Amino acid sequence: MRVEISEHAKKRAEERGVSVEVVEKIIKQPEEVVTVKFGRRAAYRKYGDRYVVVIFEERKDEIVVVTTLKVDKERLKRYGFSRV
């Protein structure tokens, strides 16, 4: 499935020091994926001492990345991830 990264997601990733390659890796090889608001999905992986969360929408033949976050363990749990 094709991965499309929105302009907003690219901007947020750059602001947070996350490369496009890392965003794509998280989508393709997440540690865990959960459903969040508005029917969107969230995937994460640990990088260094922080966790990178990618919020995305699954469409018919593509995945659209909406935003990228860097969070700590407590915030990760609030998103609903349980494998922390």
PDB file of N, CA, C and O in Angstrom:
ATOM      1  N   MET A   1       0.846  -1.178   0.000  1.00  0.00           N
ATOM      2  CA  MET A   1       0.000   0.000   0.000  1.00  0.00           C
ATOM      3  C   MET A   1       0.897   1.249   0.000  1.00  0.00           C
ATOM      4  O   MET A   1       1.921   1.286   0.681  1.00  0.00           O
ATOM      5  N   ARG A   2       0.506   2.247  -0.757  1.00  0.00           N
ATOM      6  CA  ARG A   2       1.278   3.477  -0.886  1.00  0.00           C
ATOM      7  C   ARG A   2       1.108   4.341   0.366  1.00  0.00           C
ATOM      8  O   ARG A   2       0.016   4.417   0.928  1.00  0.00           O
ATOM      9  N   VAL A   3       2.192   4.993   0.801  1.00  0.00           N
ATOM     10  CA  VAL A   3       2.162   5.888   1.954  1.00  0.00           C
ATOM     11  C   VAL A   3       2.311   7.321   1.466  1.00  0.00           C
ATOM     12  O   VAL A   3       3.301   7.661   0.818  1.00  0.00           O
ATOM     13  N   GLU A   4       1.331   8.156   1.775  1.00  0.00           N
ATOM     14  CA  GLU A   4       1.340   9.579   1.431  1.00  0.00           C
ATOM     15  C   GLU A   4       1.494  10.362   2.738  1.00  0.00           C
ATOM     16  O   GLU A   4       0.775  10.110   3.705  1.00  0.00           O
ATOM     17  N   ILE A   5       2.420  11.298   2.762  1.00  0.00           N
ATOM     18  CA  ILE A   5       2.633  12.105   3.960  1.00  0.00           C
ATOM     19  C   ILE A   5       2.137  13.516   3.678  1.00  0.00           C
ATOM     20  O   ILE A   5       2.645  14.191   2.783  1.00  0.00           O
ATOM     21  N   SER A   6       1.148  13.959   4.440  1.00  0.00           N
ATOM     22  CA  SER A   6       0.568  15.286   4.221  1.00  0.00           C
ATOM     23  C   SER A   6       1.602  16.370   4.512  1.00  0.00           C
ATOM     24  O   SER A   6       2.588  16.128   5.208  1.00  0.00           O
ATOM     25  N   GLU A   7       1.370  17.552   3.979  1.00  0.00           N
ATOM     26  CA  GLU A   7       2.275  18.677   4.226  1.00  0.00           C
ATOM     27  C   GLU A   7       2.351  18.991   5.715  1.00  0.00           C
ATOM     28  O   GLU A   7       3.423  19.292   6.240  1.00  0.00           O
ATOM     29  N   HIS A   8       1.209  18.918   6.392  1.00  0.00           N
ATOM     30  CA  HIS A   8       1.187  19.156   7.841  1.00  0.00           C
ATOM     31  C   HIS A   8       2.087  18.153   8.565  1.00  0.00           C
ATOM     32  O   HIS A   8       2.869  18.526   9.440  1.00  0.00           O
ATOM     33  N   ALA A   9       1.968  16.889   8.193  1.00  0.00           N
ATOM     34  CA  ALA A   9       2.774  15.842   8.837  1.00  0.00           C
ATOM     35  C   ALA A   9       4.253  16.048   8.556  1.00  0.00           C
ATOM     36  O   ALA A   9       5.078  15.842   9.446  1.00  0.00           O
ATOM     37  N   LYS A  10       4.611  16.454   7.332  1.00  0.00           N
ATOM     38  CA  LYS A  10       6.014  16.726   7.009  1.00  0.00           C
ATOM     39  C   LYS A  10       6.554  17.865   7.853  1.00  0.00           C
ATOM     40  O   LYS A  10       7.675  17.799   8.357  1.00  0.00           O
ATOM     41  N   LYS A  11       5.747  18.919   8.004  1.00  0.00           N
ATOM     42  CA  LYS A  11       6.167  20.079   8.799  1.00  0.00           C
ATOM     43  C   LYS A  11       6.372  19.690  10.265  1.00  0.00           C
ATOM     44  O   LYS A  11       7.376  20.050  10.879  1.00  0.00           O
ATOM     45  N   ARG A  12       5.413  18.955  10.810  1.00  0.00           N
ATOM     46  CA  ARG A  12       5.524  18.538  12.222  1.00  0.00           C
ATOM     47  C   ARG A  12       6.714  17.596  12.434  1.00  0.00           C
ATOM     48  O   ARG A  12       7.419  17.696  13.439  1.00  0.00           O
ATOM     49  N   ALA A  13       6.931  16.692  11.495  1.00  0.00           N
ATOM     50  CA  ALA A  13       8.066  15.774  11.612  1.00  0.00           C
ATOM     51  C   ALA A  13       9.376  16.565  11.618  1.00  0.00           C
ATOM     52  O   ALA A  13      10.262  16.302  12.431  1.00  0.00           O
ATOM     53  N   GLU A  14       9.491  17.522  10.718  1.00  0.00           N
ATOM     54  CA  GLU A  14      10.709  18.338  10.654  1.00  0.00           C
ATOM     55  C   GLU A  14      10.905  19.124  11.944  1.00  0.00           C
ATOM     56  O   GLU A  14      12.019  19.188  12.465  1.00  0.00           O
ATOM     57  N   GLU A  15       9.829  19.727  12.469  1.00  0.00           N
ATOM     58  CA  GLU A  15       9.897  20.476  13.728  1.00  0.00           C
ATOM     59  C   GLU A  15      10.363  19.594  14.883  1.00  0.00           C
ATOM     60  O   GLU A  15      11.024  20.065  15.808  1.00  0.00           O
ATOM     61  N   ARG A  16      10.017  18.327  14.819  1.00  0.00           N
ATOM     62  CA  ARG A  16      10.317  17.407  15.921  1.00  0.00           C
ATOM     63  C   ARG A  16      11.552  16.553  15.651  1.00  0.00           C
ATOM     64  O   ARG A  16      11.858  15.636  16.413  1.00  0.00           O
ATOM     65  N   GLY A  17      12.252  16.855  14.573  1.00  0.00           N
ATOM     66  CA  GLY A  17      13.494  16.143  14.278  1.00  0.00           C
ATOM     67  C   GLY A  17      13.306  14.706  13.840  1.00  0.00           C
ATOM     68  O   GLY A  17      14.141  13.851  14.134  1.00  0.00           O
ATOM     69  N   VAL A  18      12.215  14.434  13.139  1.00  0.00           N
ATOM     70  CA  VAL A  18      11.914  13.087  12.668  1.00  0.00           C
ATOM     71  C   VAL A  18      11.976  13.085  11.145  1.00  0.00           C
ATOM     72  O   VAL A  18      11.334  13.910  10.495  1.00  0.00           O
ATOM     73  N   SER A  19      12.737  12.171  10.581  1.00  0.00           N
ATOM     74  CA  SER A  19      12.873  12.120   9.121  1.00  0.00           C
ATOM     75  C   SER A  19      11.679  11.418   8.481  1.00  0.00           C
ATOM     76  O   SER A  19      10.958  10.665   9.138  1.00  0.00           O
ATOM     77  N   VAL A  20      11.485  11.674   7.205  1.00  0.00           N
ATOM     78  CA  VAL A  20      10.431  11.014   6.436  1.00  0.00           C
ATOM     79  C   VAL A  20      10.663   9.506   6.423  1.00  0.00           C
ATOM     80  O   VAL A  20       9.709   8.729   6.458  1.00  0.00           O
ATOM     81  N   GLU A  21      11.914   9.096   6.373  1.00  0.00           N
ATOM     82  CA  GLU A  21      12.239   7.668   6.380  1.00  0.00           C
ATOM     83  C   GLU A  21      11.770   7.004   7.668  1.00  0.00           C
ATOM     84  O   GLU A  21      11.260   5.883   7.644  1.00  0.00           O
ATOM     85  N   VAL A  22      11.944   7.699   8.798  1.00  0.00           N
ATOM     86  CA  VAL A  22      11.503   7.160  10.083  1.00  0.00           C
ATOM     87  C   VAL A  22       9.978   7.040  10.098  1.00  0.00           C
ATOM     88  O   VAL A  22       9.442   6.036  10.566  1.00  0.00           O
ATOM     89  N   VAL A  23       9.279   8.054   9.592  1.00  0.00           N
ATOM     90  CA  VAL A  23       7.811   8.019   9.533  1.00  0.00           C
ATOM     91  C   VAL A  23       7.357   6.805   8.719  1.00  0.00           C
ATOM     92  O   VAL A  23       6.461   6.076   9.144  1.00  0.00           O
ATOM     93  N   GLU A  24       7.963   6.590   7.570  1.00  0.00           N
ATOM     94  CA  GLU A  24       7.589   5.451   6.732  1.00  0.00           C
ATOM     95  C   GLU A  24       7.896   4.126   7.413  1.00  0.00           C
ATOM     96  O   GLU A  24       7.127   3.173   7.288  1.00  0.00           O
ATOM     97  N   LYS A  25       9.016   4.056   8.134  1.00  0.00           N
ATOM     98  CA  LYS A  25       9.368   2.818   8.843  1.00  0.00           C
ATOM     99  C   LYS A  25       8.345   2.507   9.937  1.00  0.00           C
ATOM    100  O   LYS A  25       7.973   1.351  10.139  1.00  0.00           O
ATOM    101  N   ILE A  26       7.895   3.548  10.639  1.00  0.00           N
ATOM    102  CA  ILE A  26       6.905   3.342  11.695  1.00  0.00           C
ATOM    103  C   ILE A  26       5.606   2.799  11.101  1.00  0.00           C
ATOM    104  O   ILE A  26       4.979   1.918  11.689  1.00  0.00           O
ATOM    105  N   ILE A  27       5.199   3.315   9.947  1.00  0.00           N
ATOM    106  CA  ILE A  27       3.983   2.837   9.285  1.00  0.00           C
ATOM    107  C   ILE A  27       4.146   1.374   8.859  1.00  0.00           C
ATOM    108  O   ILE A  27       3.223   0.573   9.005  1.00  0.00           O
ATOM    109  N   LYS A  28       5.312   1.038   8.337  1.00  0.00           N
ATOM    110  CA  LYS A  28       5.531  -0.312   7.805  1.00  0.00           C
ATOM    111  C   LYS A  28       5.903  -1.338   8.879  1.00  0.00           C
ATOM    112  O   LYS A  28       5.600  -2.522   8.739  1.00  0.00           O
ATOM    113  N   GLN A  29       6.562  -0.880   9.952  1.00  0.00           N
ATOM    114  CA  GLN A  29       7.009  -1.796  11.008  1.00  0.00           C
ATOM    115  C   GLN A  29       6.733  -1.208  12.391  1.00  0.00           C
ATOM    116  O   GLN A  29       7.672  -0.932  13.138  1.00  0.00           O
ATOM    117  N   PRO A  30       5.477  -1.014  12.739  1.00  0.00           N
ATOM    118  CA  PRO A  30       5.155  -0.414  14.043  1.00  0.00           C
ATOM    119  C   PRO A  30       5.353  -1.397  15.186  1.00  0.00           C
ATOM    120  O   PRO A  30       5.287  -2.612  15.003  1.00  0.00           O
ATOM    121  N   GLU A  31       5.598  -0.846  16.368  1.00  0.00           N
ATOM    122  CA  GLU A  31       5.628  -1.690  17.557  1.00  0.00           C
ATOM    123  C   GLU A  31       4.190  -2.033  17.973  1.00  0.00           C
ATOM    124  O   GLU A  31       3.917  -3.115  18.494  1.00  0.00           O
ATOM    125  N   GLU A  32       3.282  -1.079  17.728  1.00  0.00           N
ATOM    126  CA  GLU A  32       1.864  -1.296  18.037  1.00  0.00           C
ATOM    127  C   GLU A  32       1.047  -0.271  17.252  1.00  0.00           C
ATOM    128  O   GLU A  32       1.527   0.823  16.955  1.00  0.00           O
ATOM    129  N   VAL A  33      -0.189  -0.635  16.922  1.00  0.00           N
ATOM    130  CA  VAL A  33      -1.117   0.260  16.230  1.00  0.00           C
ATOM    131  C   VAL A  33      -2.437   0.247  16.994  1.00  0.00           C
ATOM    132  O   VAL A  33      -2.938  -0.818  17.354  1.00  0.00           O
ATOM    133  N   VAL A  34      -3.004   1.439  17.243  1.00  0.00           N
ATOM    134  CA  VAL A  34      -4.299   1.547  17.930  1.00  0.00           C
ATOM    135  C   VAL A  34      -5.198   2.502  17.151  1.00  0.00           C
ATOM    136  O   VAL A  34      -4.729   3.307  16.346  1.00  0.00           O
ATOM    137  N   THR A  35      -6.491   2.395  17.405  1.00  0.00           N
ATOM    138  CA  THR A  35      -7.453   3.315  16.817  1.00  0.00           C
ATOM    139  C   THR A  35      -7.590   4.524  17.733  1.00  0.00           C
ATOM    140  O   THR A  35      -7.704   4.380  18.950  1.00  0.00           O
ATOM    141  N   VAL A  36      -7.578   5.718  17.141  1.00  0.00           N
ATOM    142  CA  VAL A  36      -7.717   6.968  17.898  1.00  0.00           C
ATOM    143  C   VAL A  36      -8.925   7.735  17.361  1.00  0.00           C
ATOM    144  O   VAL A  36      -9.758   7.157  16.662  1.00  0.00           O
ATOM    145  N   LYS A  37      -9.032   9.020  17.676  1.00  0.00           N
ATOM    146  CA  LYS A  37     -10.178   9.841  17.279  1.00  0.00           C
ATOM    147  C   LYS A  37     -10.414   9.866  15.775  1.00  0.00           C
ATOM    148  O   LYS A  37      -9.495   9.706  14.971  1.00  0.00           O
ATOM    149  N   PHE A  38     -11.666  10.071  15.430  1.00  0.00           N
ATOM    150  CA  PHE A  38     -12.106  10.248  14.048  1.00  0.00           C
ATOM    151  C   PHE A  38     -11.821   9.037  13.158  1.00  0.00           C
ATOM    152  O   PHE A  38     -11.719   9.175  11.939  1.00  0.00           O
ATOM    153  N   GLY A  39     -11.693   7.857  13.756  1.00  0.00           N
ATOM    154  CA  GLY A  39     -11.439   6.648  12.988  1.00  0.00           C
ATOM    155  C   GLY A  39     -10.014   6.532  12.477  1.00  0.00           C
ATOM    156  O   GLY A  39      -9.696   5.642  11.688  1.00  0.00           O
ATOM    157  N   ARG A  40      -9.170   7.428  12.927  1.00  0.00           N
ATOM    158  CA  ARG A  40      -7.764   7.381  12.518  1.00  0.00           C
ATOM    159  C   ARG A  40      -7.038   6.320  13.322  1.00  0.00           C
ATOM    160  O   ARG A  40      -7.560   5.795  14.306  1.00  0.00           O
ATOM    161  N   ARG A  41      -5.814   6.013  12.883  1.00  0.00           N
ATOM    162  CA  ARG A  41      -4.988   5.018  13.561  1.00  0.00           C
ATOM    163  C   ARG A  41      -3.694   5.700  14.004  1.00  0.00           C
ATOM    164  O   ARG A  41      -3.282   6.705  13.425  1.00  0.00           O
ATOM    165  N   ALA A  42      -3.070   5.152  15.018  1.00  0.00           N
ATOM    166  CA  ALA A  42      -1.799   5.662  15.512  1.00  0.00           C
ATOM    167  C   ALA A  42      -0.832   4.487  15.637  1.00  0.00           C
ATOM    168  O   ALA A  42      -1.193   3.418  16.129  1.00  0.00           O
ATOM    169  N   ALA A  43       0.390   4.702  15.186  1.00  0.00           N
ATOM    170  CA  ALA A  43       1.444   3.689  15.283  1.00  0.00           C
ATOM    171  C   ALA A  43       2.635   4.339  15.968  1.00  0.00           C
ATOM    172  O   ALA A  43       2.835   5.549  15.860  1.00  0.00           O
ATOM    173  N   TYR A  44       3.439   3.524  16.683  1.00  0.00           N
ATOM    174  CA  TYR A  44       4.611   4.102  17.331  1.00  0.00           C
ATOM    175  C   TYR A  44       5.805   3.168  17.258  1.00  0.00           C
ATOM    176  O   TYR A  44       5.683   1.966  17.022  1.00  0.00           O
ATOM    177  N   ARG A  45       6.978   3.780  17.474  1.00  0.00           N
ATOM    178  CA  ARG A  45       8.244   3.073  17.682  1.00  0.00           C
ATOM    179  C   ARG A  45       9.075   3.919  18.627  1.00  0.00           C
ATOM    180  O   ARG A  45       8.912   5.138  18.696  1.00  0.00           O
ATOM    181  N   LYS A  46       9.959   3.269  19.345  1.00  0.00           N
ATOM    182  CA  LYS A  46      10.852   3.989  20.251  1.00  0.00           C
ATOM    183  C   LYS A  46      12.116   4.401  19.495  1.00  0.00           C
ATOM    184  O   LYS A  46      12.723   3.606  18.777  1.00  0.00           O
ATOM    185  N   TYR A  47      12.489   5.663  19.677  1.00  0.00           N
ATOM    186  CA  TYR A  47      13.732   6.199  19.109  1.00  0.00           C
ATOM    187  C   TYR A  47      14.443   6.963  20.201  1.00  0.00           C
ATOM    188  O   TYR A  47      13.957   7.989  20.676  1.00  0.00           O
ATOM    189  N   GLY A  48      15.598   6.458  20.597  1.00  0.00           N
ATOM    190  CA  GLY A  48      16.334   7.097  21.694  1.00  0.00           C
ATOM    191  C   GLY A  48      15.553   6.965  22.983  1.00  0.00           C
ATOM    192  O   GLY A  48      15.098   5.876  23.332  1.00  0.00           O
ATOM    193  N   ASP A  49      15.394   8.087  23.700  1.00  0.00           N
ATOM    194  CA  ASP A  49      14.669   8.056  24.966  1.00  0.00           C
ATOM    195  C   ASP A  49      13.212   8.498  24.813  1.00  0.00           C
ATOM    196  O   ASP A  49      12.498   8.629  25.807  1.00  0.00           O
ATOM    197  N   ARG A  50      12.769   8.728  23.574  1.00  0.00           N
ATOM    198  CA  ARG A  50      11.400   9.162  23.302  1.00  0.00           C
ATOM    199  C   ARG A  50      10.707   8.155  22.376  1.00  0.00           C
ATOM    200  O   ARG A  50      11.332   7.242  21.838  1.00  0.00           O
ATOM    201  N   TYR A  51       9.426   8.351  22.215  1.00  0.00           N
ATOM    202  CA  TYR A  51       8.629   7.531  21.316  1.00  0.00           C
ATOM    203  C   TYR A  51       8.106   8.426  20.199  1.00  0.00           C
ATOM    204  O   TYR A  51       7.692   9.559  20.446  1.00  0.00           O
ATOM    205  N   VAL A  52       8.126   7.921  18.983  1.00  0.00           N
ATOM    206  CA  VAL A  52       7.583   8.661  17.849  1.00  0.00           C
ATOM    207  C   VAL A  52       6.251   8.020  17.484  1.00  0.00           C
ATOM    208  O   VAL A  52       6.166   6.820  17.225  1.00  0.00           O
ATOM    209  N   VAL A  53       5.206   8.861  17.469  1.00  0.00           N
ATOM    210  CA  VAL A  53       3.852   8.413  17.138  1.00  0.00           C
ATOM    211  C   VAL A  53       3.474   9.015  15.795  1.00  0.00           C
ATOM    212  O   VAL A  53       3.674  10.207  15.560  1.00  0.00           O
ATOM    213  N   VAL A  54       2.931   8.192  14.923  1.00  0.00           N
ATOM    214  CA  VAL A  54       2.465   8.632  13.616  1.00  0.00           C
ATOM    215  C   VAL A  54       0.955   8.404  13.573  1.00  0.00           C
ATOM    216  O   VAL A  54       0.481   7.283  13.759  1.00  0.00           O
ATOM    217  N   ILE A  55       0.198   9.492  13.324  1.00  0.00           N
ATOM    218  CA  ILE A  55      -1.249   9.406  13.194  1.00  0.00           C
ATOM    219  C   ILE A  55      -1.563   9.350  11.703  1.00  0.00           C
ATOM    220  O   ILE A  55      -1.067  10.166  10.926  1.00  0.00           O
ATOM    221  N   PHE A  56      -2.392   8.380  11.308  1.00  0.00           N
ATOM    222  CA  PHE A  56      -2.659   8.214   9.883  1.00  0.00           C
ATOM    223  C   PHE A  56      -4.087   7.746   9.625  1.00  0.00           C
ATOM    224  O   PHE A  56      -4.780   7.268  10.523  1.00  0.00           O
ATOM    225  N   GLU A  57      -4.502   7.899   8.371  1.00  0.00           N
ATOM    226  CA  GLU A  57      -5.800   7.418   7.911  1.00  0.00           C
ATOM    227  C   GLU A  57      -5.565   6.345   6.861  1.00  0.00           C
ATOM    228  O   GLU A  57      -4.710   6.496   5.988  1.00  0.00           O
ATOM    229  N   GLU A  58      -6.317   5.275   6.948  1.00  0.00           N
ATOM    230  CA  GLU A  58      -6.248   4.226   5.933  1.00  0.00           C
ATOM    231  C   GLU A  58      -7.348   4.481   4.921  1.00  0.00           C
ATOM    232  O   GLU A  58      -8.529   4.544   5.265  1.00  0.00           O
ATOM    233  N   ARG A  59      -6.950   4.625   3.688  1.00  0.00           N
ATOM    234  CA  ARG A  59      -7.912   4.826   2.606  1.00  0.00           C
ATOM    235  C   ARG A  59      -7.888   3.614   1.705  1.00  0.00           C
ATOM    236  O   ARG A  59      -7.136   2.668   1.939  1.00  0.00           O
ATOM    237  N   LYS A  60      -8.699   3.643   0.689  1.00  0.00           N
ATOM    238  CA  LYS A  60      -8.868   2.493  -0.203  1.00  0.00           C
ATOM    239  C   LYS A  60      -7.544   1.869  -0.639  1.00  0.00           C
ATOM    240  O   LYS A  60      -7.344   0.670  -0.448  1.00  0.00           O
ATOM    241  N   ASP A  61      -6.640   2.653  -1.219  1.00  0.00           N
ATOM    242  CA  ASP A  61      -5.383   2.099  -1.712  1.00  0.00           C
ATOM    243  C   ASP A  61      -4.159   2.891  -1.261  1.00  0.00           C
ATOM    244  O   ASP A  61      -3.106   2.836  -1.896  1.00  0.00           O
ATOM    245  N   GLU A  62      -4.308   3.634  -0.152  1.00  0.00           N
ATOM    246  CA  GLU A  62      -3.165   4.360   0.375  1.00  0.00           C
ATOM    247  C   GLU A  62      -3.332   4.642   1.858  1.00  0.00           C
ATOM    248  O   GLU A  62      -4.428   4.569   2.413  1.00  0.00           O
ATOM    249  N   ILE A  63      -2.231   4.958   2.465  1.00  0.00           N
ATOM    250  CA  ILE A  63      -2.203   5.396   3.859  1.00  0.00           C
ATOM    251  C   ILE A  63      -1.774   6.854   3.827  1.00  0.00           C
ATOM    252  O   ILE A  63      -0.760   7.195   3.218  1.00  0.00           O
ATOM    253  N   VAL A  64      -2.553   7.723   4.489  1.00  0.00           N
ATOM    254  CA  VAL A  64      -2.229   9.144   4.529  1.00  0.00           C
ATOM    255  C   VAL A  64      -1.813   9.504   5.949  1.00  0.00           C
ATOM    256  O   VAL A  64      -2.605   9.394   6.885  1.00  0.00           O
ATOM    257  N   VAL A  65      -0.558   9.936   6.103  1.00  0.00           N
ATOM    258  CA  VAL A  65      -0.044  10.340   7.408  1.00  0.00           C
ATOM    259  C   VAL A  65      -0.553  11.739   7.700  1.00  0.00           C
ATOM    260  O   VAL A  65      -0.363  12.654   6.900  1.00  0.00           O
ATOM    261  N   VAL A  66      -1.206  11.907   8.854  1.00  0.00           N
ATOM    262  CA  VAL A  66      -1.826  13.174   9.241  1.00  0.00           C
ATOM    263  C   VAL A  66      -0.868  14.027  10.064  1.00  0.00           C
ATOM    264  O   VAL A  66      -0.744  15.228   9.824  1.00  0.00           O
ATOM    265  N   THR A  67      -0.190  13.416  11.033  1.00  0.00           N
ATOM    266  CA  THR A  67       0.766  14.157  11.858  1.00  0.00           C
ATOM    267  C   THR A  67       1.750  13.203  12.519  1.00  0.00           C
ATOM    268  O   THR A  67       1.568  11.986  12.513  1.00  0.00           O
ATOM    269  N   THR A  68       2.786  13.784  13.082  1.00  0.00           N
ATOM    270  CA  THR A  68       3.846  13.036  13.759  1.00  0.00           C
ATOM    271  C   THR A  68       4.113  13.696  15.104  1.00  0.00           C
ATOM    272  O   THR A  68       4.171  14.922  15.200  1.00  0.00           O
ATOM    273  N   LEU A  69       4.276  12.882  16.140  1.00  0.00           N
ATOM    274  CA  LEU A  69       4.508  13.390  17.490  1.00  0.00           C
ATOM    275  C   LEU A  69       5.715  12.706  18.118  1.00  0.00           C
ATOM    276  O   LEU A  69       6.046  11.573  17.770  1.00  0.00           O
ATOM    277  N   LYS A  70       6.364  13.396  19.038  1.00  0.00           N
ATOM    278  CA  LYS A  70       7.379  12.778  19.893  1.00  0.00           C
ATOM    279  C   LYS A  70       6.825  12.869  21.304  1.00  0.00           C
ATOM    280  O   LYS A  70       6.501  13.957  21.779  1.00  0.00           O
ATOM    281  N   VAL A  71       6.715  11.731  21.975  1.00  0.00           N
ATOM    282  CA  VAL A  71       6.067  11.705  23.285  1.00  0.00           C
ATOM    283  C   VAL A  71       6.887  10.880  24.275  1.00  0.00           C
ATOM    284  O   VAL A  71       7.801  10.146  23.901  1.00  0.00           O
ATOM    285  N   ASP A  72       6.525  11.030  25.560  1.00  0.00           N
ATOM    286  CA  ASP A  72       7.141  10.199  26.592  1.00  0.00           C
ATOM    287  C   ASP A  72       6.235   9.003  26.864  1.00  0.00           C
ATOM    288  O   ASP A  72       5.166   8.871  26.268  1.00  0.00           O
ATOM    289  N   LYS A  73       6.668   8.150  27.752  1.00  0.00           N
ATOM    290  CA  LYS A  73       5.949   6.899  28.034  1.00  0.00           C
ATOM    291  C   LYS A  73       4.530   7.142  28.559  1.00  0.00           C
ATOM    292  O   LYS A  73       3.598   6.435  28.177  1.00  0.00           O
ATOM    293  N   GLU A  74       4.367   8.132  29.429  1.00  0.00           N
ATOM    294  CA  GLU A  74       3.047   8.413  29.999  1.00  0.00           C
ATOM    295  C   GLU A  74       2.052   8.873  28.939  1.00  0.00           C
ATOM    296  O   GLU A  74       0.906   8.424  28.926  1.00  0.00           O
ATOM    297  N   ARG A  75       2.484   9.764  28.054  1.00  0.00           N
ATOM    298  CA  ARG A  75       1.588  10.237  26.995  1.00  0.00           C
ATOM    299  C   ARG A  75       1.262   9.103  26.021  1.00  0.00           C
ATOM    300  O   ARG A  75       0.154   9.029  25.490  1.00  0.00           O
ATOM    301  N   LEU A  76       2.225   8.237  25.796  1.00  0.00           N
ATOM    302  CA  LEU A  76       2.001   7.089  24.922  1.00  0.00           C
ATOM    303  C   LEU A  76       0.872   6.218  25.478  1.00  0.00           C
ATOM    304  O   LEU A  76       0.018   5.743  24.729  1.00  0.00           O
ATOM    305  N   LYS A  77       0.876   6.017  26.776  1.00  0.00           N
ATOM    306  CA  LYS A  77      -0.182   5.227  27.422  1.00  0.00           C
ATOM    307  C   LYS A  77      -1.540   5.911  27.284  1.00  0.00           C
ATOM    308  O   LYS A  77      -2.555   5.237  27.108  1.00  0.00           O
ATOM    309  N   ARG A  78      -1.568   7.261  27.363  1.00  0.00           N
ATOM    310  CA  ARG A  78      -2.826   7.992  27.225  1.00  0.00           C
ATOM    311  C   ARG A  78      -3.437   7.839  25.839  1.00  0.00           C
ATOM    312  O   ARG A  78      -4.656   7.914  25.681  1.00  0.00           O
ATOM    313  N   TYR A  79      -2.599   7.627  24.846  1.00  0.00           N
ATOM    314  CA  TYR A  79      -3.105   7.380  23.490  1.00  0.00           C
ATOM    315  C   TYR A  79      -3.733   5.998  23.370  1.00  0.00           C
ATOM    316  O   TYR A  79      -4.452   5.724  22.409  1.00  0.00           O
ATOM    317  N   GLY A  80      -3.464   5.121  24.343  1.00  0.00           N
ATOM    318  CA  GLY A  80      -4.075   3.800  24.333  1.00  0.00           C
ATOM    319  C   GLY A  80      -3.118   2.669  23.989  1.00  0.00           C
ATOM    320  O   GLY A  80      -3.540   1.521  23.847  1.00  0.00           O
ATOM    321  N   PHE A  81      -1.839   2.980  23.853  1.00  0.00           N
ATOM    322  CA  PHE A  81      -0.865   1.929  23.580  1.00  0.00           C
ATOM    323  C   PHE A  81      -0.625   1.128  24.850  1.00  0.00           C
ATOM    324  O   PHE A  81      -0.510   1.696  25.937  1.00  0.00           O
ATOM    325  N   SER A  82      -0.550  -0.186  24.712  1.00  0.00           N
ATOM    326  CA  SER A  82      -0.413  -1.038  25.903  1.00  0.00           C
ATOM    327  C   SER A  82       0.905  -1.801  25.951  1.00  0.00           C
ATOM    328  O   SER A  82       1.231  -2.383  26.986  1.00  0.00           O
ATOM    329  N   ARG A  83       1.666  -1.818  24.871  1.00  0.00           N
ATOM    330  CA  ARG A  83       2.920  -2.582  24.834  1.00  0.00           C
ATOM    331  C   ARG A  83       4.127  -1.737  25.240  1.00  0.00           C
ATOM    332  O   ARG A  83       5.241  -1.975  24.773  1.00  0.00           O
ATOM    333  N   VAL A  84       3.909  -0.777  26.084  1.00  0.00           N
ATOM    334  CA  VAL A  84       4.984   0.129  26.501  1.00  0.00           C
ATOM    335  C   VAL A  84       5.767  -0.474  27.633  1.00  0.00           C
ATOM    336  O   VAL A  84       6.716   0.138  28.123  1.00  0.00           O
TER     337      VAL A  84
END
